[in-house]
Structure formats: C-alpha cells, structure tokens
Amino acid sequence: MTHYTQDEDINAEMLAGIRAHYDGLFQWGLDVAVVNVTKDAIWYRKAALPGKSGTVPPFRELAAAAEAGRIELPDEITLPNPRLTRADQQDQKYRDMEIDPREYYPTDVFRAPGGDWPQDFTIKVSDVIGSRDED
C-alpha cells in the first residue's frame, strides 16, 4: 500500500480495515518504491534513483552475501514477457497526443524511446552486480 498518510496513530486502524477484507500478502509502502512481481516471487524495495545519495541499490550487499555463501545467485534472470503490447493496452488517440521527445531531450543525449516492450529479456547477474574488485 502506497500514497497514504503514514501516521503511527492510525496505522493499526488502517491495517484492521485492510484485514477485514483481505488476508493475503501485504506490505506498507512508501513513495519511490519498487514492487517486483513474478510467478515465483514478490519483493519490495526502495528505488535507486540516479543522482540521489540516499538510495543505494542492493548490488554490493548481494555480491557480498553470495561471496560469503549466505545466498546463491543465478547466472541470469529472464523477465516474464508482457501479456499485451502497448497498442493492445492504450488507445491510439492517446499515443497520438504524446509530445515529441525531441522537444524536451537535449540533442546531445537524445535516444528515441522504444515503443515496444522487450520479449525474452534476460539479464546477466554479473553485469548488474559487477565484480567485488571494482569497489
């Protein structure tokens, strides 16, 4: 649950209201959070934002835990394919209203945004975590 007034005086009452209607997995969330959901797992974390000093991605900690033998990391992670394309989910009239990104991106960093979502997208864990020697 996100975008609520976090107030310890009413959290218990809010949770009781939620539990009156829902007994599944529940997580209090805050702004700038990421919730990843796959058929095998659900996890919650603060987003790592570029240019912000207060959010640290968990890569160093994951690499250290794997090195210490506390966890085993896969070599690759394959993300689920989207069930629907963007065109299937969004009317063309709204896509036609989009502002041309060349109007707000500086020309020296412009990259045309991709309109199609990747299929069979796989991430090599070592590319994300990197080497402990790089610290």
C-alpha positions as CSV (number, residue, x, y, z in Angstrom):
1,M,0.0,0.0,0.0
2,T,1.4,3.4,-1.0
3,H,0.4,7.0,-1.2
4,Y,-1.2,7.2,2.2
5,T,-0.6,9.4,5.2
6,Q,1.9,7.4,7.3
7,D,0.8,8.1,10.8
8,E,1.6,5.6,13.6
9,D,-1.6,6.7,15.4
10,I,-3.8,5.3,12.6
11,N,-1.7,2.5,11.2
12,A,-3.3,-0.2,13.4
13,E,-6.8,1.0,12.4
14,M,-5.8,1.1,8.7
15,L,-4.4,-2.4,8.9
16,A,-7.5,-3.7,10.7
17,G,-9.6,-2.3,7.9
18,I,-7.5,-3.9,5.3
19,R,-7.6,-7.3,7.1
20,A,-11.3,-7.1,7.3
21,H,-11.4,-7.5,3.5
22,Y,-8.0,-9.1,2.6
23,D,-5.9,-11.7,4.3
24,G,-3.1,-12.1,1.7
25,L,0.4,-10.7,1.4
26,F,0.5,-7.1,2.5
27,Q,3.3,-4.5,2.6
28,W,3.3,-0.9,3.8
29,G,5.0,1.1,1.0
30,L,6.5,4.5,0.7
31,D,6.9,6.7,-2.3
32,V,9.8,5.9,-4.7
33,A,9.3,2.2,-4.1
34,V,9.5,-0.7,-6.5
35,V,7.5,-3.8,-6.2
36,N,8.6,-6.7,-8.4
37,V,6.1,-9.5,-9.0
38,T,6.8,-12.7,-10.9
39,K,5.0,-16.1,-10.7
40,D,7.8,-17.2,-8.4
41,A,8.4,-14.3,-6.0
42,I,7.3,-10.8,-4.9
43,W,9.7,-8.4,-3.4
44,Y,9.6,-4.8,-2.3
45,R,12.5,-2.2,-2.3
46,K,13.2,1.4,-2.4
47,A,14.0,2.6,-5.9
48,A,17.6,3.5,-6.6
49,L,17.5,6.9,-8.3
50,P,20.3,8.4,-10.3
51,G,21.8,11.5,-8.7
52,K,20.4,10.8,-5.2
53,S,22.7,9.9,-2.4
54,G,20.1,8.4,-0.1
55,T,19.2,5.3,-2.1
56,V,21.7,2.6,-2.6
57,P,21.0,-0.4,-4.9
58,P,21.4,-3.7,-3.2
59,F,24.1,-4.9,-5.6
60,R,27.1,-4.7,-3.2
61,E,25.2,-6.4,-0.5
62,L,24.0,-9.2,-2.8
63,A,27.5,-9.8,-4.1
64,A,28.9,-9.8,-0.5
65,A,26.2,-12.3,0.6
66,A,26.9,-14.6,-2.4
67,E,30.7,-14.4,-1.8
68,A,30.2,-15.3,1.9
69,G,28.0,-18.3,0.9
70,R,24.8,-16.9,2.5
71,I,22.9,-16.9,-0.7
72,E,23.2,-18.3,-4.2
73,L,22.7,-16.0,-7.1
74,P,21.5,-17.3,-10.5
75,D,23.7,-16.6,-13.5
76,E,20.8,-15.0,-15.4
77,I,17.3,-13.7,-14.7
78,T,14.8,-13.9,-17.5
79,L,11.9,-11.4,-17.1
80,P,8.4,-12.5,-18.0
81,N,7.1,-11.5,-21.4
82,P,4.4,-8.9,-21.4
83,R,1.0,-10.4,-22.0
84,L,-0.2,-7.5,-24.1
85,T,1.5,-4.9,-26.3
86,R,1.3,-1.2,-25.6
87,A,-1.0,-0.9,-28.6
88,D,-3.3,-3.5,-27.0
89,Q,-3.5,-1.6,-23.8
90,Q,-3.6,2.0,-24.9
91,D,-5.9,3.7,-27.4
92,Q,-4.1,5.1,-30.5
93,K,-5.7,8.5,-29.8
94,Y,-3.6,8.8,-26.5
95,R,-0.4,7.7,-28.3
96,D,-1.1,10.4,-30.9
97,M,-1.2,13.0,-28.1
98,E,2.3,12.3,-26.9
99,I,4.8,15.1,-27.1
100,D,7.7,14.5,-29.4
101,P,10.6,13.7,-27.2
102,R,13.0,15.7,-29.4
103,E,11.2,18.8,-27.9
104,Y,12.4,18.1,-24.3
105,Y,15.5,16.0,-24.7
106,P,18.8,17.8,-25.3
107,T,20.1,16.9,-28.8
108,D,23.4,15.6,-27.5
109,V,21.7,12.9,-25.3
110,F,18.6,12.1,-27.4
111,R,17.7,8.5,-27.9
112,A,14.4,7.6,-29.5
113,P,12.2,6.0,-26.9
114,G,11.3,2.4,-27.7
115,G,7.6,1.8,-28.1
116,D,7.7,-1.9,-28.0
117,W,8.4,-3.9,-24.8
118,P,11.2,-6.4,-24.9
119,Q,10.4,-10.1,-25.4
120,D,12.5,-12.8,-23.8
121,F,14.6,-10.2,-21.9
122,T,17.4,-11.8,-19.9
123,I,19.8,-10.0,-17.6
124,K,23.2,-11.5,-16.7
125,V,23.5,-11.0,-12.9
126,S,27.3,-10.4,-13.2
127,D,26.6,-7.4,-15.5
128,V,24.4,-5.9,-12.8
129,I,26.4,-6.7,-9.7
130,G,29.8,-6.4,-11.3
131,S,33.0,-7.6,-9.6
132,R,33.8,-7.1,-6.0
133,D,37.2,-5.9,-7.2
134,E,35.6,-2.8,-8.7
135,D,34.7,-1.3,-5.3
